[in-house]
Amino acid sequence: MSARVLAGPPVAAALLADAAARASRLPALPHLAIVRVGDDPASVSYVRGKARKAGEVGLRSTVHALPGATSQAELLDLIATLNRDDDVNGILVQLPLPAQIAEAAVLHAIDPRKDVDGFHPLNVGELWAGRPALTPCTPAGIMSLLAHYGIPVAGVRAVIVGRSHLVGRPLAALLLNADATVTVAHSRTHDLGAVTRGADLLIAAAGRPALITPEMVKPGATVIDVGINRVLSAAGKGHLVGDVHPEVASVAGALTPVPGGVGPMTVAQLLANTVHAAEMQVQAGAVGELVR
């Protein structure tokens, strides 16, 4: 048996096409402000890719590239300015931040209505309350991928390996809201294999190469590999691998590849979130006009 491949690019393309169509119906094209502090090569590459993809979809984007020595107060001043700017619909601060800046203080400072990363406590609380909110991009992208391929969620036993605030925890909330029975496992889980073997839907998001091996997977299960780990081959050449061992493909019923699985969904969902934020802001403005 060979697992069905759940490729991300066609799902991301459909999500972006929908975002572009919705953006074109708004009074003005949505505007995403991206803030980068320092010149970390990975961050520079990620920001460049996000800005390029925004342009391809027809969204406006502005990159605010700040020096690595920028203080927390200076960054918070910029965020306050972007919060007040009615022309800006979404704000994204590229992580990680330099050591002199407290990540939590920055994420809490972003207007929740413009928080397209979905990390503000208000959006996190609304998500766990089962109410509409701007949702972290990778978990929301995973839900879109499952829906696209017709993978059932309601009533299934889902196990998430990884409890990060970026993926594991918000994904648990999304799956619960979709009526799955959810277990969140992590580095301190006893007998991890016994837990994962009970999963109809297994999501690996621990950041450990080949953590999930074939004997840890229920035959026919759907396996979502969120891991993106750079490892060196015997020849010393770097390449990307996931958290799921390649041999899991012989056991699973469906599996996302790395690369080309969850990765493309993250940027697509970011832009979909930007359009959604703009739609909510337009609607709130219209309601405000009616009230006045």
Buried (B, 14 or more C-beta within 10 A) or exposed (E): EEBBEBBBEEBBEEBBEBBBEBBEEBEEBBBBBBBBBBEBEEBBEBBEEBBEBBEEBBBBBBBBBBEEEBEBEBBBEBBEEBBEBEEBBBBBBBBEBBEEBEEEEBBBBBBBBBBBBBBBEBBBEBBBEEEEBBBBBBBBBBBBBBEBBEBEBEEBBBBBBBBBEBBBBBBBBBBBBBEBBBBBBEEEBEEBEEBBBEBBBBBBBBBBBBBBBBEBBBEEBBBBBBBBBEEEEEEEEEEBBBBBBEEBBEBBBBBBBBBBBBBBBBBBBBBBBBBBBBBBBBEEEEEEEEEE
